[in-house]
Amino acid sequence: MDKRNLVIIGANEFQAPLILKARELGYICHVFAWQSGDIGERLADYFYPISIVETDRILDICRRLNPVGVVSIGSDLAAITVNYIAEKLGLTGNGMASAVTATNKHLMRRAFDAAGLPSCKSRLLSSPQEALALKLRFPVIVKPTDRSGSRGIFRVDESSQLSAAVDEAMSVSFEKKALVEEYAPGREYSIEYISWQGEHHFLACTEKFTTGAPLFVETGHIQPPLHMSGETLTRIQLLVPRVLDCLGVRFGASHTELKIDETGSIRLIECGARMGGDCIGSDLVYVSSGTDFVRACVDVACGREPELQPPPGFESRVCAIRFIFCQRDLDDFDYIRRHYPEAIYRVSNILPIDGRRISDSSTRYGFYILSAATREDMVEILKHIDFDLE
């Protein structure tokens, strides 16, 4: 085993912090991804233009590399390849059985139900016609069984909308199947954990903001949340380890999404055995907690217990990410730059506004990340821009 070779699956912008961190730690980064000009292609020590779904081609190369670990962040699809390679090479991972369950929403729902966890009821669909035969109480959520990043998700309020939504969700599904689920009202949150040898460590709770119905594309996130009591957070910290155990997650990052209604009732949406995307894991966790989540993912993948303590003198801050959807969002960012430049933590490459329809996370124009000393300071900043805090 070459103790410097590290295999990274994926090369897009959300993988860039992982590649940079691994190189900082002295690893030789072998990055696999479909060649499309992504930043990871340039950051890698060695880039292999192979789609991440071509698992056996990647495995053949990895056998020659004899790496110390294989890792990715923020991608369900990449998580399957990571666990496949790790299982075949005897590296640290959760195994394929866990990876398949944690990336297929139907299998995940079955696991939640078997464990007695508070999950939304759902039905698996193989055709739009099957949906029309169901007796449903609207609204419902329709989604593909095996995609992430808000792809193919719809809220359906009446039966006349159902067939088209199912057809669209199936069209973006890898296995061409969809779920129809009961709609869970309330605020949405994600919970970030990292696991080592079956011990689950809470890192952060994120409050999520979306476009709402019908597509629910994330417009921004805040960490720690603005609308959550300490008692509710304690309940969540008791729940999420049960979720991870039922999915067979023993190593690495996890990202659990849930909703909490006005009565305090918790409903699980899904759990990915990977770091949260949208810079939640790569940036927000560090700003709010001091834990270097990216380094922890590298450590676990390489078979080492992660160091989770913040650096000496660290002061926790409130952080938020805002995604660019339109010209108004760019104007808001210009306002922030002029009036609160000290709050800007990081800015992505922002694409020209061309008027295209923002249909999922991958079609947004860019983002910026803010940080502030207190919740009150963050609210004061965000109230000047189009960021719905109610």
N, C-alpha and C positions, 0 to 999 in steps of 0.2 A: 504493500500500500504506500503510495506516495503521499506523504503527510502535508504536501502543499497544494495538491490538485483538488479543486473544489468544483463540482458540477452545478451549474445554475440553469434552471429551466425557465425560459422566457427572457425577453430583451426590451420590453416596453418601458415607458417612463417610470411606472410604479416599481419596476425591478432595479432601476438605477441606484437607489440607496443601498440595496443589497450588494450589488457589484462593487460599489465604492467602498462599502464597509469591509467586504471580504478582502479586497486588495489592501486596504489599510491594515488589516490584520496579518498580512503577509501571504495570503493564499494566491495561487495561480488560478484565475477564473476561466473556466471553460463553459461558455454560454451557448445554449441551443435554442433556436427560434426560427420561425419562418422569416426569410430575409425581406424586410420592408423599410429599411432605413431608420429603424428605431435606435434610440440613444445607446441601448445596451450593446449593440453591434460594435460601436466605437469604443465603449468602455472596457469591453472584454479583453483579456489577454489573448484568448483564442475564441473566435466565433465560428459556429458551425451552422450553416444555413439549412437546417432541418426542422421541419414542423414538429412542435412538441407532442403531437399525437403519434408520431412515428417512433413508438417506444422501442421497438426492437433494433432499429437503426441506431438510435441513441445508445442503447444497451451495448451494442457491439463496440462502439467507440469507447464507452466507459470501461469495458473490460480491459482495454489496452491502457487506458489512463490510470486505472487502479486508484480511484479518488478516495479521499478521507470522508467525503460526505456529498450529499446531493440535496439541493434546497431550492425553494422558490417562495415568493411572498405574494399574497393578494389575488391568487388565481385558483379557482376550483379545478379547471382543466389541467393546469400545471401540477396540481397536487396529486392527481392520478399518476402522472408520469414519474413524479418524485418518488412516490411510494412503490411503484413498479420497479424502478431502478434500485432503490434501497433494498427491497426484498430480495431481488435477484443477486445483489452483491453483498448481502449481509451487513448493510449499513443501517444506521439508526432511522427508524420510521415507524409508522403505525400499521403497515401491512396493507395489502390490497383489499381485504374484506372490509376493513374500516374505511379506506379511501373511497370505495364504491358507495358505501352507505352514506358517507358524509358529503357526497357530491351528487346524489340522486334524491330529489325531494320526496319522491314517493317512498323509497326505501327508508328515508329518514323519518317520515311520518309514521311508518309502521314500527320503527324502533322506538319512537317517542311513545306511541300508544302502548306497546308491550311493556315499557318501563313505567307506565302510569304518569307520564309527564303532561303538563297542561298545554296541549297542542291543538291547533285548529283541525276540525274534521275535513277530510278531503276525499275525492274520488279520482282514480286514474282513468284517463281517456285515451283511446287510440284513434278516435275519429270525431268530427263535429256532430255526427248523427247520434253518437252515444250520449252526448251532453243534452241533446234535445229530449231524450227519453227520461232524463232525471227529473225528479220533483225537488225543486230548489227553492230556498228562501233567499231572496235577493236583498242586498247586494252580495255578490260573490267575487272572489279573486280567481282569475285564470292565469296560469303560468306554465312555462315549459318545465319538464322534470329535471333538466340537467344543464341549466344555464345560470349565469350570475351577471352582475353589472346592470340590473334592471331590464335585461333583454326579455321582450315578449310578455311582460306582466301587464295585466289589465284589470281594472275594476269594472264589473258588469252589473248594471242596475236593473235590467229587464231582459226577458227571454229573447227579444228580437235582436239583442246585441251579442248573444252567447255564441252562436255558430261562427261568426267572423272572428271573435276573440280566440276561440279554441283553434281555429284554422291558423291564425297568425302565430299563436304560441307553439303549435306543433311544427310550423315551418322553420322556426329557429332552434328547435330542440335537436340535439344530436341523434337521439333515439326516436324522434318523431312522435313523442307522446306529451301529453299535457295533464295538469291537475286542475280541478275546479275545487276551490276551498271556501269554507265559510269566511266571511269578512270579519276581521278582528278590529274593533274601533280602538282609539286611544293614541297616545304618543309612542313613537318608535325609538328604540335604543339598540345599541350594540355593545356587547361585553367582550373585552379583550383579555384572554388568558394565555399563559404558556405552561406547558406540562413537561415534567421530567420524571420518567419512570413511574408514571401513574399518579404523581402528585401534581395537583392543579393550582396554579398561582394566579390570583387576580391582579391585573395590571391597571385597567381603566374602564370607565363606562362612558359611552358616547351618546349624545342626543342627536338624532337624525332629523333632517328637514328635507322634504321632497316636494315635487310639483303637485302631489296629490293625484286624484283620479283624472284620467284613466291610466296613466303610465307610471307614476310614482318614481320618477327619476330623481336622484338625490341632488338637491340644490346646495346643501351645506351640512356641516356637522359642528358640534360644540362639545368640548371636553374640559372639565367634567360637566355633566348636564346641568341645565338651569332649572329644570322642573322635576326634581326627584328628592324625596326625603331620605334621611339616613336609614330609617326603618325599611323602606322599600329596597334600598341598595343591599341591606343585610339579607333580605329574602332572596334577592337575585344571586348573591354570593353563595347561598345555600343550594340554589337550584342548578346553577350552571355546572358544577362538578358532576352532578347526576346526569346531566345532558352528555357531558364528555365521556363518562363511564359507559353510558348506554350505546354510544357510537364507537367505542373501542379506541378512543383517543388517549394515548399514553405519553406521546412525545410531541413537542413543538407547539406552534401557535394555534390559536382557535379564535373564531369570530362568531359569536352567538347573537342573533337578531331576535328581538321580542317586542311586544307591544303591551302597554299598561293602560287600562281604561280608567274612567273617572272613579270607579269603586276600588281601584287598586288591584284588580284581577290581572294576572300575568298570562299572556299567551305566547308560546314559542312560535316564531316564524320559521327560522332555520338555523343551522349551525354549520359553519365551514371549518374544516381542520386546516386552517391556514390563517395568516395574518389578514386583518381587514384591509381592503383596498382604500382608494380615495385618500391616501396619505394618513389614514387613521393610525395604522401601526407604525409606519416608517417615520412619522413626524409628530403627530398629536400626542401619542403616548409618551414620548420623551419630554415634550414641553410640559405636560401636565404632571408627570410622575417622576421623571428623571431616569426611568429605566430605558436602557438602550435595547429596545425590542428587536431591532434588526440584528445586533450582535448576538442577542440571546438565541435567535433563530439559527444563526451560523453555528454557535456553540453546540446547540442540541443536535443539529444535523451531523456535526463532527464527533458526536458521542461524548460531549462534555456537559456537566451540569452548568446551567446558565448563571451568570452573575446578575442579580436583579436589583441590587442596592443602588440608589442614586449616587452621583459623585459627591465628594465633600463640598459643603457650602451650597448645594443645589437648593433653589427656591422654586416651588411649584407655581406655575402660571396657568391661567385660563387661556385656551386656544380655540380657534375656529377656522374652518376652511370654507371658502365661498367659491362656487363654480360659476363660470361665465357661460350664459345662455344667449345673451343678446347685447345690443348696444347699450341699453340702460345699465346692464351689469358692468360694462367697461366704464361708463360714466361714474358709477358708484366707486369703482376702484380708483379712478382719477381723484375723486373727492377724498378717499382715504389717503392717497399719496400726498395730497396737499395739506390735509388737516391732521392726520395721525400717522406720519411716516415712521415714527418710532414703533408703531404696532405691527409693522409688516415683518413677518418672519421669513417667508419664502414665496416666490412667484414662479409659476411655471412658464413655459413657452406658451404664449397666447396667440391662437390662430386668428386670421382676419375674419371678421363677421361677414358671412356670405348669405345669411338668411335661411340656411338649411333647417329642417325640422330636427329638433333634439329628441331622439327616440329612445336613447339609452345612455348609459354612462360614457360609452366610447365616443359619442358624437358631440360632447360638450367642447367648448372652445379653449378651455384652460381653467386655471384656478389661482387663488392667492390664499396664503395662510396668515392669520393674525394671532398675536399673543398680547395678553394684558395681565396686570398684577392681580386683579380681583374680578369677580363676576360683575360687579357694578361698573367697573371700567369697561369691560367687554360690551355690556348692554348699552352703555353710553355711545360706544363706537358704532355698534350695529344698528342702532335706531335711526342713524342717518342714511342708511342704505336699504335696498330692497331685500331685507332678511326678516321673514315673518317669525317673530319670537312668541306670538300668542299661542 
